[in-house]
Amino acid sequence: MNQTVRPPKQAIRIGHSACPHDCPSTCALDVEILDAHTIGRVRGARDNDYTAGVVCAKVARYAEREHHADRLMHPLQRVGGKGSREFRRIGWDDALDIVAEQLLKAETHHGAESVWPYYYAGTMGLVMRDGIHRLRHVKKYSGFHSTICVNPAWSGFAAGTGKIAGSDPREMAKSDLVVIWGTNPVNTQVNVMTHATHARKERGAKIAAVDVYMNGTMAQADLPVLVKPGTDGALACAVMHCLFRDGKADWAYLDKYTDAPRELEAHLKTRDPQWASAITGTPVETIEEFARLIGDTKRTYFRLGYGFARSRNGAANMHAALSIAAVTGAWQYEGGGAFHNNNDIFGLNKSLIEGTDAFDPKVRMLDQSRIGAILTGDRDALRGGPPVDALFIQNTNPLSVAPDQTLVKRGFARDDLFVCVHEQFMTETAEVADIVLPATTFLEHDDIYRGGGHQYIMLGPKLVEPPGECRNNHDVVAALAERLGAEHEGFGMSPRELIDDMLRRSKRGTLAELEANKWIDCQPPFEKAHYLDGFNWPDGKFRFKPDWPKVPFRSPYTSGPVDDMPVLPDHWNVVETADAEHPFRLATSPARGFLNSTFNETPTSQANEKRPTVMIHPDDAAEQGIADGDEVVLGNRRGEVRLHAKLFDGVRRGVLIAESIWPNSAYVDGRGINTLTGADAVAPFGGAAFHDNKVWVRKA
């Protein structure tokens, strides 16, 4: 029987926005608006010269997520046991009354610090992400030491330059060599590839990539440099050894702009390619070729990612790789230098958004990554304070993304722990909550964003009406504040008023001007971005010898073995080294179809990723009697995970890669990959070493 095929709805207009997700690209978006409630295709904005009309496939099909049948629509109250997934629908007033009552109850029993507002980067919007701090500060709830993502990478970069900023990322297109180190932009930051391939096409530039497996970016590189996890510092040292050895170090630049070049040269005399090869697994000839390419190319742009810093030696690895640009003097040239993130260029005053006037430095700060230890009563993790009896959670899914999942699950299973989750979908964390509140997506509220991987401040206005009874983060926080007796000017303001206030305080214009222009280009002048007027230290010199505890990074305290960090760039061997019981090293790299645990609910991403797998070298698989597609068990002292083997010769022997983050329910036994990752703090300011795990593997 023939079916009537209805033509697709035509867009009534194109709405302009910015991608809200935890990705440095923060793409400028053009969104098809089909009616007041419906979107169509999402495209990258062509008139933004960083986005340049390109957006990742998962965001391009955002309608699949926006209009997903499983969106949470109404407030829910748990009626069964914890994790039973038994809920009943209730009204917003009842839900908020219950949450306020439970937070006040916790405060009465163990003080305000027994309440922990817990959030992260499900949205990067400054109003919807950061407004939870206003409630925290006014109520004196436990502070949130953000550690799960940037700490090792940012501290390693700032250790050299003195701040988190670098060469204009658009200059990649003007480079003669783009070195993409420790990131897989084919999966995670497509715009990096846009600019790097433009340089290749227009200038004949080369692309070199450094990573722990032959991923999509490595496959597109002219020179892929394959290393073992946690060994990037050794590779960087060998490259610098060759530069000094072969007369490719720029001594005029070194003497003017760096702190200890001759000490560095002497230190590196024993860090030759043979030494590095034994550590990294990279052939000597590849290291020599990499060093020669860098040494012969003045206009080299180092695009340094997050992945290679997600190791116990991650900050030292970042600093070592960054140091290469100072040895060659690449900072002097357009299309040269280094870049990781632009956090420190924007100068935004978020005092009303965050309620910083109510901040009390005496209130304890709890480590985000150690949520398992905190909820299970570890005295060190609790920093000597009371137990956490109540959690209010926005923008994150710790029962999937936090490390040491066995401990995290044990903590959330406490009968005396009250949990409220404000979420778009019924995530693993929402499933164990007492109250679940339905949240808006970025298309359904007003917010403002700043680029990590570029230099733009961008507006994300409300484009469609939210479904059901969904409410935005700001409105929920303000409604709770009223019930809790928390008073602050920011609670009574609208998101648009908060945005306008921040822009005015920051001398970045007004909301009306931003609406007219869509974004603000905050790129500093060339001389400043390239540190030609000096690095961000009193003497203006790049630090080969950082004072690690005093690196300028926002952190309430140091963490990990700070005193043991290397004095000069080096391979710092504090990783989980493979041993007889755990002969493999596991990295949990990001899958192309997911972004952390976001998008793993969408049918296309699920179909493209198929199922949880672990990549293993065929020779290693043969020794274990494992065939392609076999169910295998990975394990260590933290737990065990069941998934399927994928034979792949694009890894070093002894290395396993499990692209993630799949929902826990996608695994045979319901235990996700972060069962195997550790929550011990990374030096110098905390962090989670997601790519630094020793494991065993066997056929199931």
RONUZA-235105 format. One record per residue (C-alpha): z, x, y; residue number from 0. Coordinates in steps of 0.05 Angstrom, whole numbers, plus 32768, in hexadecimal, padded with zeros to 4 digits. Example, Ala and Ser with C-alpha at 12.3 -4.5 7.8 and 13.67 -1.06 7.14 Angstrom:
BEGIN
c3/c1/c2/pos
809C/80F6/7FA6/0 .
808F/8111/7FEB/1 .
// end
This chain:
BEGIN
c3/c1/c2/pos
8000/8000/8000/0 .
7FED/801B/8044/1 .
8025/8026/8075/2 .
801F/801E/80C0/3 .
8025/8062/80E0/4 .
8045/805B/8124/5 .
8031/808D/8159/6 .
806A/80BB/816F/7 .
808F/80A6/81AD/8 .
8076/80C8/81EC/9 .
80A6/80ED/8218/10 .
80B7/80C8/8257/11 .
80CB/8109/8278/12 .
80DD/8152/826B/13 .
8125/8164/8275/14 .
813B/81AB/8285/15 .
8178/81C9/8263/16 .
8194/8208/8243/17 .
81A4/8215/81FA/18 .
81F0/8210/81F2/19 .
81F8/8235/81B0/20 .
821A/8277/81A1/21 .
81DD/82A3/81AA/22 .
81D0/82D6/81E1/23 .
818B/82B9/81F0/24 .
81A6/827B/8213/25 .
815F/8260/8216/26 .
8146/8237/8250/27 .
812E/81F5/8231/28 .
80FC/81BF/823F/29 .
8111/8180/8219/30 .
80E5/8144/820C/31 .
810C/8105/8220/32 .
80F1/80C9/81FA/33 .
8123/8096/8216/34 .
816A/8094/8230/35 .
8186/80A4/81EA/36 .
814F/80CC/81C8/37 .
8130/8111/81CC/38 .
80F0/812D/81AE/39 .
80DA/8175/81A9/40 .
8100/81AD/81CA/41 .
80D9/81E8/81E7/42 .
80E9/8229/8209/43 .
80DD/8226/8254/44 .
809F/824C/8267/45 .
80B5/8256/82AF/46 .
80F2/827D/829B/47 .
80DC/82C5/8293/48 .
810F/82D7/825E/49 .
8107/8299/8232/50 .
80BC/829E/823F/51 .
80AB/825D/821C/52 .
80CA/8272/81D9/53 .
8104/8252/81B5/54 .
811D/8258/816D/55 .
8105/8225/813A/56 .
814A/8206/812F/57 .
8152/81F4/8179/58 .
8109/81DE/817E/59 .
811A/81A7/814C/60 .
815C/8196/816D/61 .
814C/814C/8167/62 .
815C/8154/811E/63 .
81A3/8166/8130/64 .
81AA/813A/816E/65 .
8197/80FB/8148/66 .
81B4/810E/8104/67 .
81D0/80D3/80DC/68 .
8211/80FA/80D0/69 .
8224/8102/8119/70 .
826C/80ED/8125/71 .
826C/80AE/814E/72 .
82B3/8094/8151/73 .
82FB/80AF/8150/74 .
8318/80B4/810B/75 .
835E/80B9/80EE/76 .
836C/80D8/80AA/77 .
838B/80A6/8079/78 .
8388/80CF/8038/79 .
83A4/8112/8026/80 .
838E/8152/804A/81 .
8346/8160/8037/82 .
833E/811C/8017/83 .
8307/810A/8049/84 .
8326/80C5/804F/85 .
8326/80AC/8096/86 .
8328/806B/80BC/87 .
8308/805A/80FE/88 .
8336/8053/8139/89 .
832E/804A/8184/90 .
832D/8082/81B7/91 .
836F/806E/81D8/92 .
8393/806C/8195/93 .
8375/80AF/8181/94 .
8388/80D2/81C1/95 .
83CE/80B3/81C0/96 .
83D9/80CE/8179/97 .
83C1/8113/818D/98 .
83ED/8116/81CB/99 .
8428/80FC/81A3/100 .
8420/8133/816E/101 .
8417/816A/81A1/102 .
8456/8154/81C6/103 .
847B/8150/8183/104 .
8468/8198/8172/105 .
847C/81AD/81B8/106 .
84C0/818B/81B0/107 .
84CE/81AC/816C/108 .
84B8/81F4/8178/109 .
84A3/81F9/81C1/110 .
8460/81F7/81E4/111 .
8447/8235/81BF/112 .
8447/820E/817E/113 .
8408/81EC/8197/114 .
83C8/8215/8192/115 .
8388/81FC/81B4/116 .
8352/821E/8189/117 .
8309/8221/819E/118 .
82CC/824B/819E/119 .
8281/824D/81AB/120 .
8265/820D/818D/121 .
8250/8205/81D4/122 .
8249/823E/8206/123 .
824D/820F/8241/124 .
8281/8227/8271/125 .
829F/81E2/8280/126 .
829F/81C6/8239/127 .
82B3/8207/8216/128 .
82E6/8224/8247/129 .
8308/81E5/8262/130 .
8339/81E6/8227/131 .
835A/8222/8249/132 .
8370/81F5/8283/133 .
8399/81CA/8253/134 .
83B4/8208/8231/135 .
83CA/8229/8272/136 .
83EA/81EC/8291/137 .
8410/81DA/8251/138 .
8422/8223/823F/139 .
8405/821A/81FA/140 .
83F7/8258/81D1/141 .
83BF/8283/81ED/142 .
837E/8290/81C9/143 .
836B/82D9/81BF/144 .
8320/82D3/81B4/145 .
830D/8307/817F/146 .
82DC/82EA/814D/147 .
829B/8301/816E/148 .
8294/8332/81A7/149 .
82D1/8360/81A8/150 .
82B9/839D/8181/151 .
8273/839B/819F/152 .
8288/8390/81E7/153 .
82C0/83C3/81E5/154 .
8291/83F7/81C6/155 .
825D/83EC/81FD/156 .
8290/83EB/8236/157 .
82AF/842A/821A/158 .
8271/844F/8232/159 .
8258/8429/826F/160 .
8299/840C/8289/161 .
827F/83C4/8288/162 .
8255/8393/8260/163 .
8211/8397/8281/164 .
81D2/83C0/8278/165 .
8188/83C6/8287/166 .
8164/8385/8298/167 .
8152/8367/8254/168 .
810D/8354/826F/169 .
80FF/839F/8273/170 .
80F5/83A1/8228/171 .
80AE/838B/8238/172 .
80A6/83CA/8262/173 .
80C1/83FA/822E/174 .
809C/842D/8204/175 .
80CF/8429/81CC/176 .
80FD/83EE/81BE/177 .
8136/83FF/818F/178 .
8154/83C0/8171/179 .
8196/83D6/8154/180 .
81C4/83AC/812A/181 .
81A6/8368/8139/182 .
8171/833E/8118/183 .
8150/8318/8152/184 .
811C/82FA/8124/185 .
8157/82D1/8109/186 .
8185/82CF/8145/187 .
8164/82E0/8188/188 .
8119/82D1/8187/189 .
8111/82E4/81D1/190 .
8121/832D/81C2/191 .
80E5/832E/8195/192 .
80BB/830C/81CA/193 .
80C6/8344/81FC/194 .
80C4/837C/81C9/195 .
8082/8365/81AB/196 .
8066/835C/81F2/197 .
8074/83A6/81FF/198 .
8052/83B7/81BD/199 .
8015/838D/81CE/200 .
800E/83A0/8218/201 .
8027/83E8/8218/202 .
801F/83FF/81D1/203 .
806A/8405/81CC/204 .
808D/8412/818A/205 .
80C5/83E9/816D/206 .
80FC/840A/8144/207 .
8132/83E1/8121/208 .
8174/83F5/8102/209 .
8195/83C6/80D1/210 .
81B6/83BF/808D/211 .
817D/839A/806B/212 .
8132/8390/8072/213 .
8136/8350/8099/214 .
8101/832E/80C4/215 .
810C/835E/80FE/216 .
8109/839C/80D3/217 .
80C8/8382/80B4/218 .
80A8/837F/80FA/219 .
80C0/83C4/810F/220 .
8093/8401/8112/221 .
80CF/8429/80F9/222 .
8104/8404/80D2/223 .
8143/842D/80C7/224 .
816B/8412/808D/225 .
81B5/8425/808B/226 .
81F2/8411/8064/227 .
8224/83E2/8087/228 .
8254/8405/80B6/229 .
822F/8447/80BA/230 .
820A/843F/80FC/231 .
8236/8472/811E/232 .
821F/84A7/80EE/233 .
81D6/8497/80FB/234 .
81E2/8499/8147/235 .
8205/84DC/8142/236 .
81CC/84FA/8119/237 .
8198/84E0/814B/238 .
81BF/8501/8184/239 .
81C6/8541/815B/240 .
817A/8544/8156/241 .
8172/8536/81A0/242 .
819F/8570/81B3/243 .
8181/859D/817D/244 .
8139/8590/8191/245 .
8142/8596/81DC/246 .
8139/854B/81E9/247 .
817B/8541/820B/248 .
8174/8537/8257/249 .
81A6/8569/8271/250 .
819C/855A/82BA/251 .
81AE/8511/82AC/252 .
81E7/8524/827E/253 .
8208/8552/82B0/254 .
8203/851E/82E8/255 .
8213/84DE/82C3/256 .
823E/84ED/8285/257 .
8285/8506/827A/258 .
8282/8538/8241/259 .
823B/854A/822C/260 .
824A/8590/8214/261 .
8285/857A/81EB/262 .
8258/8545/81CC/263 .
8222/8578/81BC/264 .
8254/85A6/819A/265 .
8274/856C/8174/266 .
8230/8555/8159/267 .
821A/8599/813E/268 .
8235/8586/80F9/269 .
821B/853D/80FD/270 .
81D5/854D/80E6/271 .
81A4/851F/80C1/272 .
81BA/8539/807E/273 .
8203/8526/808E/274 .
81EE/84E2/80A7/275 .
81C0/84D4/806C/276 .
81F9/84DD/803C/277 .
8220/84A7/8062/278 .
81EA/8476/8076/279 .
81BC/847B/8039/280 .
8182/8485/806A/281 .
8151/84BC/8057/282 .
8155/84FC/8080/283 .
810C/84F6/8093/284 .
8117/84AF/80AF/285 .
8151/84C7/80DA/286 .
8126/8501/80F3/287 .
80EC/84D2/8103/288 .
811A/84A2/8127/289 .
8138/84DA/8151/290 .
80F3/84F7/8160/291 .
80D9/84B3/8177/292 .
8114/84AA/81A6/293 .
8111/84F1/81BF/294 .
80C7/84ED/81CE/295 .
80CC/84A9/81F2/296 .
80F0/84AB/8234/297 .
80E7/8460/8240/298 .
8111/844B/8204/299 .
8137/8409/8208/300 .
8173/8402/81D9/301 .
817F/83B8/81CA/302 .
81C3/83BB/81A8/303 .
81DA/837F/8181/304 .
821B/8362/8166/305 .
820F/836A/811B/306 .
821C/83B4/8114/307 .
825E/83AC/813A/308 .
827A/8379/8108/309 .
829A/83B2/80E2/310 .
82DF/83D2/80E5/311 .
82BE/840C/8109/312 .
8291/83DE/8132/313 .
82A8/83F2/8178/314 .
829D/843C/8167/315 .
8258/842C/814A/316 .
8243/8407/8189/317 .
825C/8440/81B5/318 .
8237/8475/818B/319 .
81F5/844F/818D/320 .
81FC/8443/81D8/321 .
8208/848D/81E4/322 .
81C1/849F/81CF/323 .
81A4/8482/820F/324 .
81D2/84AF/8238/325 .
81BC/84ED/8211/326 .
8172/84E0/821E/327 .
817C/84C6/8265/328 .
8156/8486/8252/329 .
817E/8461/8287/330 .
8153/8481/82BE/331 .
8114/845B/82AB/332 .
80FD/8413/82B2/333 .
80F6/83FB/826A/334 .
812D/842C/8256/335 .
8178/842D/824E/336 .
81A2/83FF/8224/337 .
81B8/83B6/8222/338 .
81E9/838D/81F9/339 .
8201/8354/8225/340 .
8204/8342/826F/341 .
824A/8324/8271/342 .
8261/834B/82AE/343 .
8228/833D/82DF/344 .
8236/82F4/82EE/345 .
8278/82F5/8313/346 .
8288/82AC/8306/347 .
82CA/8291/831F/348 .
82E0/825F/82EA/349 .
8326/8255/8306/350 .
8322/8209/830A/351 .
82FD/8203/82C7/352 .
8332/822C/82A4/353 .
836F/821E/82CE/354 .
837D/8267/82D6/355 .
83AF/8259/830E/356 .
83DD/823D/82D8/357 .
83D5/8279/82A9/358 .
8417/8298/8292/359 .
8411/82DE/8276/360 .
8453/82D6/8250/361 .
8434/82A1/8222/362 .
8420/82C1/81E0/363 .
83D7/82CD/81CF/364 .
83C3/82BE/8187/365 .
8389/82E1/8165/366 .
8350/82B1/8157/367 .
8338/82D7/811A/368 .
837E/82D7/80FA/369 .
8384/828C/80F8/370 .
8393/828F/80AD/371 .
83CE/82BE/80B6/372 .
83E6/8296/80F2/373 .
83E5/8253/80CF/374 .
8408/8270/8092/375 .
8441/828B/80BB/376 .
8434/82D6/80BE/377 .
8467/82F0/80F0/378 .
843A/8327/810A/379 .
8400/82F7/8114/380 .
842F/82C6/8137/381 .
8445/82FF/8165/382 .
848E/82EF/815A/383 .
8487/82A8/8174/384 .
848F/8263/8154/385 .
8461/8247/811E/386 .
8422/8223/8132/387 .
842F/81D9/8123/388 .
83F3/81B9/8147/389 .
83AA/81CC/8152/390 .
8379/81AD/8183/391 .
8334/81C6/8170/392 .
82F2/81C4/8196/393 .
82AF/81E7/818B/394 .
82C0/820C/814B/395 .
82C6/8204/8100/396 .
82FA/8237/80E8/397 .
82FC/821C/80A1/398 .
82B5/8238/809A/399 .
82AD/8270/80CD/400 .
82F2/8292/80CF/401 .
82FE/82CE/80A2/402 .
832E/82CF/8067/403 .
831F/8287/8055/404 .
8351/8281/801D/405 .
8389/828D/804F/406 .
8369/8260/8083/407 .
8364/8226/8051/408 .
83AC/8231/803C/409 .
83C2/822C/8084/410 .
839B/81EC/8093/411 .
83B8/81CC/8053/412 .
83FE/81CC/8071/413 .
841A/8186/8072/414 .
8442/8196/80B1/415 .
8404/81AC/80D8/416 .
83E4/817A/8107/417 .
8399/8184/8113/418 .
836B/8162/8144/419 .
8321/8175/8141/420 .
82EF/8161/8177/421 .
82AB/816A/8156/422 .
8263/8152/814F/423 .
8261/8152/8103/424 .
8293/814B/80CB/425 .
829C/8196/80C0/426 .
82CA/81B6/808E/427 .
82FF/81BB/80C4/428 .
82F7/8172/80D9/429 .
82FF/815D/8090/430 .
8348/8177/8090/431 .
835A/815C/80D5/432 .
838B/8124/80E3/433 .
8361/810B/811D/434 .
8316/8116/8126/435 .
82F6/8108/8169/436 .
82AA/8100/8173/437 .
828B/8133/81A3/438 .
824C/8133/81CD/439 .
8214/8166/81C6/440 .
81FB/8190/8200/441 .
81C6/815D/820F/442 .
81FA/8127/821B/443 .
8225/8148/8251/444 .
8220/8175/828F/445 .
822F/81BF/8288/446 .
821C/8204/82A0/447 .
820A/8243/8278/448 .
8201/828D/8283/449 .
81D5/82BA/825A/450 .
81F2/82EF/822D/451 .
81AF/830E/821D/452 .
8192/8303/8262/453 .
81A6/82FC/82AB/454 .
81A1/82B1/82BA/455 .
81D4/827C/82CC/456 .
81B7/823B/82B3/457 .
81C5/81F1/82BB/458 .
81CA/81C2/827F/459 .
81CB/817C/829C/460 .
81D8/813D/8274/461 .
8194/8125/825B/462 .
81A3/80EB/822B/463 .
81DC/80BC/821E/464 .
820D/80CE/81E5/465 .
820B/80A4/81A6/466 .
8245/8078/8190/467 .
8287/808A/81B2/468 .
827B/80D5/81B9/469 .
82A0/80F6/81F3/470 .
8298/813A/8212/471 .
82CC/8172/820E/472 .
82E0/816D/8257/473 .
82EF/8123/8254/474 .
8318/812A/8215/475 .
8341/8164/8231/476 .
834D/813D/8271/477 .
8362/80FE/824B/478 .
8393/8127/8221/479 .
83AE/8149/825F/480 .
83BF/8105/827E/481 .
83E5/80F0/823F/482 .
8409/8133/823C/483 .
841F/8133/8284/484 .
83F4/8170/8294/485 .
83DF/8172/82DD/486 .
83A7/819C/82FB/487 .
8370/818F/832D/488 .
833B/81A0/82F9/489 .
834E/8166/82CB/490 .
833A/8134/8301/491 .
82F6/8152/830F/492 .
82B4/8142/82EE/493 .
828C/8178/82CA/494 .
825A/8178/8303/495 .
8292/8183/8336/496 .
82AE/81BC/830D/497 .
8269/81DC/8309/498 .
825F/81D6/8354/499 .
82A4/81F2/8362/500 .
8299/822F/8336/501 .
8255/823E/8356/502 .
8272/8239/839C/503 .
82AF/8264/838C/504 .
8281/8298/836B/505 .
8251/8299/83A6/506 .
8219/8283/8378/507 .
8202/8248/83A2/508 .
820E/81FF/8391/509 .
8200/81CE/8359/510 .
81CA/81AD/8383/511 .
81A7/81F0/838C/512 .
81AD/81FF/8341/513 .
8190/81BB/8330/514 .
8155/81C8/835D/515 .
8148/820E/8341/516 .
815F/8205/82F7/517 .
817D/824A/82F3/518 .
8197/8285/831C/519 .
817E/82CC/830F/520 .
81BB/82FA/8313/521 .
8199/833A/8300/522 .
81B6/8375/8326/523 .
8187/83A7/8348/524 .
8167/83DC/831C/525 .
8194/8415/8334/526 .
81D3/83ED/8324/527 .
81BA/83D1/82E1/528 .
81A6/8418/82CB/529 .
81E6/8437/82E6/530 .
81BF/8466/8313/531 .
81F6/845B/8347/532 .
8228/8470/8312/533 .
8248/8450/82D5/534 .
8283/8421/82DE/535 .
82B9/8456/82DE/536 .
82DC/8478/8319/537 .
82B2/84B7/8310/538 .
8272/8491/8301/539 .
8267/84B4/82BF/540 .
8255/8497/827B/541 .
828E/84A1/824A/542 .
827E/84C8/820B/543 .
82CA/84CF/8205/544 .
82E6/848A/8211/545 .
8330/847B/8219/546 .
832D/8442/81E6/547 .
836D/841C/81F8/548 .
8357/841B/8241/549 .
8310/8403/8237/550 .
8303/83CB/826A/551 .
8302/838F/823C/552 .
8327/834E/8245/553 .
835D/8351/8210/554 .
83A8/8343/8211/555 .
83B7/837C/81E1/556 .
8398/83B2/81B6/557 .
838E/83A8/816C/558 .
837F/83D0/812E/559 .
8383/841C/8127/560 .
8373/842B/8170/561 .
8394/846F/816F/562 .
8366/8486/8137/563 .
8325/8475/815B/564 .
82F5/84B0/8163/565 .
82FA/84DA/81A1/566 .
82AE/84E4/81A4/567 .
8275/84BD/8183/568 .
827D/84C3/8138/569 .
827D/849F/80F5/570 .
82C2/8481/80F2/571 .
82D1/8475/80A9/572 .
8300/843A/80AC/573 .
82D2/8408/8089/574 .
82E1/83E6/8047/575 .
82C3/841D/801C/576 .
82A7/840A/7FD8/577 .
82D2/8420/7F9E/578 .
82D3/841B/7F52/579 .
82EF/83D4/7F54/580 .
82C2/83BE/7F8E/581 .
8281/83E6/7F88/582 .
825A/83BD/7FBB/583 .
825B/83B5/8007/584 .
824C/836E/8020/585 .
8231/8359/8064/586 .
822F/830F/8076/587 .
81F2/830F/80A4/588 .
81DA/82D2/80CA/589 .
81A6/82A5/80AA/590 .
8169/8292/80D2/591 .
8174/8247/80CA/592 .
81BD/8245/80DE/593 .
81E7/825C/8119/594 .
822C/8269/80FD/595 .
823B/8225/80DE/596 .
820F/81FE/8110/597 .
81CD/81E3/80F6/598 .
81E3/81E8/80AD/599 .
81E6/819C/80AE/600 .
819D/8194/80C0/601 .
816B/8185/8088/602 .
8135/81B6/809E/603 .
8166/81F0/80A3/604 .
8183/81DE/805F/605 .
813E/81DA/8040/606 .
8128/821C/805F/607 .
8166/8242/8049/608 .
8167/821F/8005/609 .
81AC/8235/7FEA/610 .
81E0/826B/7FF3/611 .
81C7/82AD/7FD7/612 .
81DB/82F6/7FD5/613 .
81A6/832C/7FDB/614 .
81AF/8364/7FA9/615 .
8185/83A1/7F9A/616 .
815D/8398/7F58/617 .
817A/83D9/7F3B/618 .
81C1/83C2/7F4A/619 .
81B1/837D/7F2C/620 .
8195/839D/7EED/621 .
81D5/83C5/7EE3/622 .
81FD/8385/7EE8/623 .
81CF/835D/7EBA/624 .
81BC/832F/7EF5/625 .
8178/830F/7EFB/626 .
8159/82EF/7F38/627 .
8177/82AA/7F43/628 .
81B3/82B5/7F17/629 .
81F5/8298/7F2C/630 .
8224/82D1/7F3D/631 .
826C/82DA/7F53/632 .
827F/8307/7F8C/633 .
82C8/8319/7F94/634 .
82FE/8345/7FB3/635 .
8348/8340/7FBF/636 .
833D/8306/7FF0/637 .
8319/82D8/7FBF/638 .
82DA/82C8/7F99/639 .
8298/82A6/7FAB/640 .
8261/828A/7F7E/641 .
8219/828B/7F96/642 .
81D4/82A0/7F7C/643 .
81B5/82E5/7F77/644 .
8177/82F7/7F9E/645 .
8158/8339/7F87/646 .
8141/8360/7FC4/647 .
812F/83A9/7FCA/648 .
8138/83A7/8016/649 .
8180/83BB/8012/650 .
81A0/83FE/8001/651 .
81BE/8401/7FBB/652 .
8206/83EB/7FBC/653 .
81FA/83BB/7FF6/654 .
81FB/836F/7FF2/655 .
81E3/833F/8028/656 .
81F8/82F5/802A/657 .
81D5/82D1/8063/658 .
8201/8299/807D/659 .
8226/826E/8092/660 .
821B/8238/805E/661 .
824D/81FE/805A/662 .
8284/820B/8027/663 .
826B/81CF/8001/664 .
8228/81F2/7FF4/665 .
824B/8225/7FC7/666 .
8255/8217/7F7D/667 .
82A1/8219/7F83/668 .
82A8/8202/7FCB/669 .
82BD/8247/7FE4/670 .
8292/8262/801D/671 .
827E/82AA/802A/672 .
82B7/82B6/805B/673 .
82E6/82B3/801F/674 .
82D4/82FC/8018/675 .
82D9/8313/8060/676 .
8319/8331/807D/677 .
8342/831F/80BB/678 .
8363/8362/80C7/679 .
835A/8374/8110/680 .
8323/83A3/8125/681 .
8334/83DA/8157/682 .
833B/83DC/8192/683 .
8342/8393/81A7/684 .
833B/836A/8167/685 .
8301/834A/8144/686 .
82E9/8336/80FF/687 .
82C3/8367/80D3/688 .
8293/8334/80B4/689 .
8262/8369/809C/690 .
8296/8398/8080/691 .
82AD/8380/803C/692 .
82B4/83A3/7FF9/693 .
82A7/8375/7FBE/694 .
8296/8374/7F74/695 .
825E/8349/7F58/696 .
8252/832E/7F12/697 .
8227/82FB/7EF0/698 .
824A/82B7/7EED/699 .
// end
